[in-house]
Amino acid sequence: MQFTDLGLAEPILRALAAKKYASPTPIQAQAIPVLLDGKDLCGIAQTGTGKTAAFALPSLDHFARNPKPTPLQGCRMLVLSPTRELAAQIAQSFRDYGRFLKLSVEVVFGGVPINRQIRALGRGVDVVVATPGRLLDLIDQRAFTLKDTEIFVLDEADQMMDMGFIHPLKRIAKLLPKERQNLFFSATMPGEIEALAAQFLNNPVKVSVAPQSTTAERVRQQATFVNQVEKQALLTLTVKDEDIDRALIFTRTKHGADRVVRFLEGAGIQAVAIHGNKSQAQRTTALQAFRHGNVKLLVATDIAARGIDVSGVSHVINFELPNVPEQYVHRIGRTARAGADGVAISFVAEDERPYLKAIERTTRVKLDIVPLPENFVEVVRNLPKAAPPKKGREQTPDQKARRADGQRRYQDQQQRQPRGTAERAHRPDGEALAKKPSRRRRTGVGAHKGAVQRTVR
């Protein structure tokens, strides 16, 4: 099957041809005809199978065939995403696929000034891609409304549940109009996700292109048993010996991610970290450096396990195993994308063996056990010390420039300040200047009740 067989509008086919996309993936081939008919859909597919295009292309086709003015302080289509990075990626996909359509696309998430988003949404938008928290902030400030939404998409629903978004989602569901098309996508479908889907969907068509909790067939999965304190030495040896194009290294905690980066830098290996404690500018900078190949190693918490479509990720390294088996599936789904091969390496400490058994039971895949290298004891003994943590909060070049500019303005102001105020605290001879008590007098007739005027010295 080709995209030209699906009946999509000509501007969309032109955009797909520009990106050299000819054949739809299985989830796209099954979902697009259903959505073109205007039906609700519940799609189940493992990460990296092309879910974004599966809901973006038929939605853009709807806009191309049904042009309308954008509703003031509203949108025609709302896409909810669990993370900022995934939201930005989805918005970019809409811009790419709709490049020959006169459509407006805005991305809304926290970590950036809200006033800029309020101005962008005030004139109305065709497609809004948002995280739940910032979306509700805009609604609470009466800067945005969902009453004109025609298409609603909930992407990565199972991660929404894992991140505790169940109550915001229920609230958003009540604000949406009853007459709308609903699209629900998830990599897994446990019972609680089905209950959530029932709140949004109306007699949906269910599309599933892979068994739940399966892993990519092209990923070579292996595990090595190692003590927790020796994992850093094994990681340093692995990234030096493996033929790595790009590697995602997963830790369970934010501080653990920063610690791994410092040890790698101490060994002369460049790496960057991305997690929830980083500012949005830092997260964007790190992800762009990794995407463009300027940095080959990205150390992340599970915030990056879903939906981050970075081509050329040859390795996924689980520095620490996740305690939820499905999360392992999402992690290793970052490699072996678009028909490529990949390698997933897991470091398993003694207390993580139950996690490994749960992963193998869920995925029905037995990981290849790889022994420790012969010279591993020597590597542990000679492991370089971690690089010292960077003092203060990391700043982007723009932030540094603004800070320097502010300091220059402050110094100029101090030089222009009159002598009497600049040296108010002390006389030239160093004797403290006694402050006179302030005098107050009551206001005259006609002033506001209770007002007090302070005399000027």
N, C-alpha and C positions, 0 to 999 in steps of 0.2 A: 504494500500500500504506500502511496505517496500523499503528501499534504495536499496536492492538487486534486486528489480523489475525495476530499472531505467536504468540499463546497464552501471553503472559506473565502471571504471577500478578497478581491484582487490586491488592494494595498497590503494586506497581511501576507499574502503569498509572495509579494515582492520583497517584503522585509525578511521573510524566511529565506528566500533565495539569496539575499545579500549576505546572510549569515551562513550560507551554504548548508542549510537544513533541508533535506529532501524527504526523508522517511520518518514518520512518527514512531515514537517508542510505544510499547504495548499499552501503557496507561493512557497515553495520548490517543492512540487509535480507538480505544474503547470509550474514553470519557468524552471526547470532543463531539461525536454525533449525538450523544445523549444531551449534552449541554446546549447544542445548537437547537434542539427541539424544545428548550426552555424548561426541562425537568430538573428536579433536585437530584443531587448526586452524593453518594458516600463512597469515596475512593480510598482504597487500601493498597499501598505500595511502599516498598522499602525505599530509603533515602537514596537519591541519585538516579531515580528512574524518569525524571522529567515531569514532575507533578506541576511545576510552575507554569510551563507552557500548556499543560492539560487544562488549566482553568483560565489562563490569560488569553489564549487564542480565540476560544468561542465567545468570551466576554467582549473582546475587541471587535469581533464580527458583529455582535449585537449592537454595539455603538456605531459601527460603520453603517449599518442598515437602518438604524433608528436614531438619527441625530436629534439632540435636544439641547436647549440652553442648560448650562450648569446651574444647579440650585444654589442660591445665596447661602453661605455658611453651611453648605451641605455637600454631598457627593452622590454620584450615581452608582458607584461601586465601592464597597469597603472590603479590604483584605486584612484580616487580623493575623499577626505573626508573634511568636513567643519572644524573639530576640531582636535587638536593634540591627545586628549585622544581616540577619535573614530578611528583615523588612527592607533595608536598603537594597539588597540584592533583588528582591521581588520587584521593587519599584523600577530598578534599572531594566529588568526584563520587559516590563510593560512599555518602557520608553523605546526599547529596541524593537519589539514586535509591532508597536504602534507608531513607528517613525514616520510613516507616510499618511497618518491620520492626524487630524487636528484635535488632539486630545490632551488634557492636562493631567499630570500625575504628580502627587505629593506624597512624601514619606513623613510620618509623624512618630517620634519616639522621644523618650526622656534623655537627659544629659546634654541637651542643647537649649538655647533660649526659647521660651514658649511664645514670646511676642512675635517673633519672626514667623512662626507657624500660624499664629492667629491671623496675621496679615495675609499670608498665602491662602488660607482657607476662606477668608472673608468674601472673596468674589466668587466662590464656588469652584469645585474641582470635579473632574470626571471620575478619577480613580484615586482613592486614598488607601495607602498601606500603612498600618499603624500597629503599635504595641498597645495592649489593653490599658495600662496605667495612664499613659499620656493622653490617650483618646478620652478617657473619662475625665481627666483634668480639664480638657478643652470643653467638654460638654458641661461640666460643673460651672465653668466660667461663662456659660452661654455664648461661647464663641463658635460652637459647632453643633449641628443637629443631624440625626439619622433618619428623619421622617421622609426624606425623598430617595432613600437608598433602594435601588432596583435589584442589585446583585450583592450577595454577602458570601464571603469566603472565609472559612476557618481553616487555617493551614497548621500542620503539625499539632493536631489536637491533643495527642497523648503527651507531648512535652508541655503544652499549656497546663494540663492537669498536674504533671510532675512539678511545675514551677509555682503551683498554688493559685492559678488564675481562675479557678472554678467560680468563685463569687463574682468577680468582675465580668466574666462571660455571661452569667445568668442575668446580671443587670443590663448588659448590652443587648441581650436577647429581648428584653422587655421594651427597649427603646426603638427597636427596628420596626418598620411597617409590616403588617401582616401579609400584604401582597408583595412578594419578592422571590427571587430565585436563590436557593441556598446550595452551597458547595462545601463539603466537609471532607478534609483529607487528613489521613493519619497513617503512620508507618505500622502501628499495631492497633488492635481493636479488642482490648479486654472489656469486661462487663461495664466498668464505670464510664468508659469512652462511649459505649453504645447508649448508655443512659443520657450522656451529654448530647449525643447526636440526635436523640429523640426530641430534645427541646428546640432544635433548630430546623430539622428537616421535615418535609411534608411528602410522604409517600415516595421516598427516594429510590433511585436505581443504584444498586450496589455493584461496584467494580473492584475487583481484586486481581492483581497481576502476579502476585507471589504469595506463598504461604506466610503466615504471620511469623515474625521473629526469625526469618531466614537471613543468611549472610550472603554477600556477593560471591558468585561462583568463581570469579577470577582472583580472589584474594587468597594468598597463601598464608595460612594462619599458624603461628608457632608460639610456644611458651617456654620460658626458662625459669626454673626454680632458683631463687636467690634470697639471701637475707635482706631485710628492709634497709639496713644501714649500708649495704654494699650495692644497692641499686644504682647510685650515682656513678660508681666506677664502671658498672656494666653498661650504663647509658653512654658514657664517654667513649668506651671502647667500641660500642655498637655503631655510633654515628661516624666514627673514624674508619671503621672497617667496611661498613655497608656502602653500596653504591647508591647514594641517596640523591634524588633530584630535588624533592621537597618532602619534609616529614612533619607530621603533626604529632606532638608528644602530649599525652593527656595525664593530668594529675587530678586528685580529688579535691584539693584545697587551693585557694588563691595564694597563700603564703608558700605552699609547696611549689607552685609554678614559678614564683619569683626565685625561690631557692635553687631550683634546677637551672634556671637561666644564669644565675651568678656562678654556679659551679662550671657550667659549660664555658662561660666567658673566662673563668680562671684557667681553663685548659686551652684557651685560645680559639674557642669555637663560638662563632656568632650565633645568637638566638634572641628571640623576642618573646614576650609573654602577653597573653590577652585573657582578661578575666574581669569580674564585676567591680573590682576596686580601681580599675583603670578608668580614666576619664574617657568620654566618647571620642575626643580627638586622639588620644593615645591608642585606643582600640582601632580606630580607623587607620591611623598611620601604620600600626603593626600589621594589620591585615593587608594593606596595600603593598607594604614592603615584601610580605610573604607571597602575595599573588603575583607580583611583578618579578619575583625571583631574586630580589636584592638580599633577602635573608632566606636561607633554606630550612631553618628550624623554627617552628612556631609552637611554643609551650602554652597549653590552654587547659582550662577547666571545661566542664561539659557545656559551657555556654556556646562553644564552637562546634559541638558534636552534631548539630542539626543544621541542614540547609545551606551551609557555607560551601558554595560551589567554586572551588579553586582547582583549576585544571593542573595536571602534572604532579599531584600528590602521590609519590611512589610508595611511601611508608606511613603507617600509623603505629606509634609506639605507646603502649599502655604502661606508663611508668608505675601506675597503680591501677588495679582492676576496679571497675565500678561494682557497687554492691547490688545493682539492678541489672539483670541480664540483658534486657532490651536496650539499655544504654550502650552496651558493648556493640550491639548491632549498628547503632547510630554512629558510634565512633569510627568503626572500620569502614563504614559506608563513605567516608571521606576519600578513600582511595579506590582504585579500580573503577573509575567513572568513565563513561563514554567509550566502553569497550576496551579500556586499557587494563593491564594487569597491576596487581598491588601486593604489598606485603604487610601483614599485621603481626607485630611482635608484642608479647605480653610478659612483663616481669611479675612473677608470682611469689610473694612472701609466704611464710608458713601460715599466717592467719588469713591469707587470701585463697587458700585451697578450696574452701567451700564455695567461694564466688566462682572459681573456675569450673567446678562441677555443675553449678547452676547454669553457667553460660553454655557449657557443652550439652546439657540436658535441654535447654531452651532452643538452641540453634541446631541441635542434632548433628553437630560437627565435632569431631575429636581433634583437638589441637595437637600439632606435632611438637613433641618435647625435644628441645635442643639443650645439650649440656653446657655448662660454663666453659669458657675458653681455657686452654691449658695454662696460659700465663696469667690467669685471672688474679691469683694471690699477689703477684708482683704488681699488677695494675692497681689493686686496692691499696697496697702499701705506698705506691708512688702517686696516688691521686692528688692533683694540684688543689690548693686551697681555693675556696670560693672567692670570687671577686667581691670587694666591699660593696655594700648596698649604696646606691646613689643617695646623696644627701638631699633632703627636701623632696618636694613633689616634682615629678618630671613635667617639663613644659615643652610645648610645641614651639617651633621658630616664631610663629605669630605671637604667642603668649610672651615669649622672651622680648620680642621687639616692643610690644605694648608696655611691658614692665619697665624697660629701659627708657622709653619715651615718658612714662609717668614720673620716673625718678628725675629726669632732666627738667620737666616742668616744675616739680616741687623745688628743686634747687634754684631755678630761676626766680620762683616766687619768694623764696627765702631771701635772696639777694635784693629784691625790690622792696621788701617789707620795711616800713619805717623803723628807725632806731628805737623809738619809745616802746613799740610793741614787741620787737624782737628781743630787747634786753629788759623786758619788764620784770623778770624774776629777780635780777640782781643789779646792784649798782656797779659802776666800773671798778670800785675798790673791793668788790666782793661782798659788801654788806647786804644782807637780805632786805628786800623792799617790802615794807609792811603794807598789807592790803587794807584799804579803808572799807569799813562795812557799807554795804549797799543801802541806799535810802529808798523808801517807797512812799508814795503818796496816793491817796485815793483819787479816783477819776472824778471829773466834774459831771454835771447834770447832762443827761443824754447819752452817756457811755453805756456799754453793755453791763448788765448787773454782775457784780463780782469781779470785774476786770481790774487789773492793777498795772500801773505804768512804772517801769523802773527808770529812775533818773539817769541821765548820761553824764559820766564824770568828765 
